[in-house]
Amino acid sequence: MKPFFPLFDFSQKVNYKNEVLAGLTVAMTMMPESLSFAILAGFPPLMGLYAAFIMGLVTSILGGRPGLISGGAGATVVVLIALMKSHGIEYVFAAVAFAGVIQIAIGLFKLGKFIRLVPQPVMFGFVNGLAVIIFMAQLEQFKTMANGQVIWLTGNALWAMLGLVLLTIALVIGMPKITKAIPPSLAAIIVIFFLVLGFGIDTKTVKDIASVSGGFPPFHIPQIPLTLEALKIVLPYSVIMAGVGLTEGLLTLNLVDEITASRGNGNRECVAQGTANILNGFFTGMGGCPMIAQTLVNLSAGARARLSGIIASLTILAVILFGAPIIERLPMAALTGVMIMVAIGTFEWMSFRIINKMPRQDIFVGILVAVITVWLHNLALAVLVGVVISALVFAWDSAKRIRARKYVDEQGRKHYEIYGPLFFGSVSTFLEKFDIANDPEEVIIDFRDSRVADMSGIEALNKLTSKYRETGKKLQLKHLSEDCRLLLNNAAEVINVNILEDPIYHVAGRN
């Protein structure tokens, strides 16, 4: 039996060396990304590092998925850019905290299970789109500021950056063939660091992005008026941020489940994310969610427990407090090379191998989700559109599958044996099966291989009963499953149908 507080679950054997080294690697790759996203949104750079520390520590301890890494993610930060520009940083803190409250509520009401409704083509599109985003983000490191404008690197600076990135990629690929004692990503970062330091290579470093030196995250109550107007301003951003964070988080959790062949707890992860975001709002962090790139770095380094996430978070805090002078000298080329390999590993290359075996609608959904993810950088919207289209396609296919077998028994009663679900999409086809004018006085509809799924189906039965009654004929329903009978009984005040009493009322049960 697993303990209530997951940190003290010692049922899983922990490889402490892998966990520590993976945590250090994750910290090295998370810091420049968190800094970049904070600067992109117009936040103080340390807000990104504070978010990485708080999100990583809280979710590693309380989260529903060992091995999952959370931090100051771009998916949630992008949501807050408009709020920052229109109302300032205090409203951002309030929105982050309120988003955390929403996420906790979703976890407590066990709504995280709805991530199961995401079809596989949507997952393919989400992951592939995210891989492209991760890769495209690394191209920014090949740019620099000149005369107040962002331009591409040229000359020696370009060749140095490109050479170091390619060397990092080669080290990540080749290091496991030499030794597996140290994660290849961390080994590549260390080698490139000493290579640049030893040969005095002039290339972009972490310090060129922002300073990472500071103190412990300070407690700060968001300075906004406690009025309904302020709530109207904050609420939309909080809802979107909570939705984006949970969508990306639960999809990442599912991805980790597949990689590790184990099962996480989505509702616990929702509560952990919410708790971390509330703390972010009150400790000057920019908020965040699980980060798929860093999670894959963590898993590829051999981490499978919670310790690596805790090590990564504490490493980031130690860097803020003490280690900034060293970390600021890390070459961005090394971190860029590691993230490019993460992008390559994130992409579902298998989707290309099976694309000619997939239904056309699944191919369309996967491509559409990927395009929306890359184009709008809105992961929640991309997944929502994919789920809606998949649901509509499924409804259309199901609507076409409803059939009726007809026969007249020895008593002269006509039977309609229905196959397929009766719901809003199949109502028209269902009604076309009946020959009211020529049917005998008694008609029986057999639902042994069908079920009434929604109010549209109920209303269809009500209309059909009324039409038979108008012609002086009697319509009866037979072999309704227990849930269908309950649905009809609940609607008894607005419909009038005749149900035959059956000895057994199980779903698709037979006499």
Order of alpha helices (4+ residues) and beta strands (2+ residues): alpha-alpha-beta-alpha-alpha-alpha-beta-beta-alpha-alpha-alpha-alpha-beta-alpha-alpha-alpha-alpha-alpha-alpha-alpha-beta-beta-alpha-beta-alpha-beta-alpha-beta
